């Protein structure tokens, strides 16, 4: 690697299956990458796809020491690529959301400048029995805390709930999300209830992101989480009346109502950093001595993987990322706090605007993505199933006309897996509007019998895309202020396997009423790139404060540094894949109320059955 003395920035991504690193230059271009696969490269930990499963209760977890050894291997790998560590001015990154790691009081003495030997790998000095209350981190795939979720919703509703409001809605209003099994609060409550000795040994409760921030600083002080990741715990209060702070009712719920223990838990969680520009400190002496990091190399707080993805696109209000994969995910930048149990609202990982306007990140997660589309594709009558015949079926169908009820039309809803949005629905449905404009469920089937009991036709190809994308539209509108709903999205960045299908992408553009972009940044490590961007922005902010120059907001900084403006191309040299058909977009706007009523019929049917 050439040496010219210009700054470099390191971004890390500790996902479920791997620890990845990207190195960017001063223009934020990726110049080096390295990846350590947990199961393949660290087989001694016995994980499958990065996790372990407890045969007794089905709990899913990961060995904490595996993350530490992966850090050794990633940095060693970059060293083998002849990376000049002395040029790295800042580090940040991302980690899988919701995972918690429990530290003992011995951690701060062990992972410190005076205790660590730079001649030895970090993992060899990480005494699991000494520094951890339990050797395992919780994992977002775990779903064993349903009871704890319901108890926490009931407890917060008893304190903050309004008449006629469900406990799930109260939780969403307070924390931005209803209670979810994978979230850190329910996981901590389960440990408190079922592993008393582990809980009593615990001095600090870290998210995986804050654990890695602490590890990189290695100075004997434990860092709390950044606010975007803290909001994935069902403990952090985002409500506009009493937030932003740890919610006392929820802390008490975790520890069975014990006020003294709730106070101790708040101390165990630590202070939440609400300013994403703030440095957590400089990289630890062990890293400086072993790899040659400079004395002033900053560690910007790591965040969660989903917030880091938002950072990698530098999303602004009215922008969205749509990932069309096995599951479908929508990430949205907004200035509107409108929580609901069907989706998540987090603080924007780039913080509020310079003028003080609060900013948020909305997240929609659907279980039934590509697998549902593939199921419908395989049911279409005629030729051997293929995406070519699916696309032909989509383009041969016209849009339903709610303004012409005499023609009648049918909506389709397809849930081979129990869905998250809307919660709990499952099965396959055709909902028909008759010539008088009345909606009714014409066909309903469970998954096992759907291939035989549903009357499949070529129209189902378009119907499933309409159903999925109108669902996106319906929920996105709830996350946007009133004046933005008719205008639609400014930019839609698309990813995932289905993003390669031009027919699917075109219909997505039309229904969401915005241009669709793809990216060609030369790397698939979006979370790590988002971490590198945050590192660079934090360093820029420190420099600006030191010399009295203007501190740029995150989006302006990335635009200026990369030399790209969003009005022309995406931040990462993306291109426009599709633009909305204006006339069809208007008709889908008109169709939305009828579709919402049809979906409600399906929800009520599932509740009754």
Secondary structure, 3 states (H helix, E strand, C coil): CCCCCCCEEEEEEECCCEEEEEEECCCCCEEEEEEEEHHHHCHHHCCECCEEECCCCCCEEEEHHHHHHHHHHHHHHHHHCCCCHHHEEEEEEEECCCCEEEECCCHHHHCCCCCCCCCCCHHHHCCHHHHECCCEEECCCCCCCHHHHHHHHHHHHHHHCCCCCCHHHHHHHHHCCCCCCCCHHHHHHHHHHHCHHHHHHCCEEEEHHHHHHHHHHCCCCCCCCEHHHHCCCCCEECCCCCCCEECHHHHHHHCCCCHHHHHHHHHHHCCCECCCCCEEEECCHHHHHHHCCCCCCEEECCEEHHHHHHHHHCCCCCEEEEEECCCEEEEEEECCCCCCCCCEEEECCCCCCCCCCCCEEEEEEECCCHHHHHHHHHHCCCCCCCHHHHHHHHHHCCCCCCCCHHHCEEEEEEECCCCCCCCCCCEEEEEEECCCCCEEEEEEECCCCHHHHCCCCCHHHHHHHHHHHHHHHHHHHHHCCHHHHCCCCCEEEEECHHHHCHHHHHHHHHHHCCEEEECCCCCCCHHHHHHHHHHHHHHHHHHHHHHCCCCCCHHHHHHHHHCCCCCCCCCCCCEEEECCCHHHHHHHHHHHHHHHHHHHHHHHHHHHC
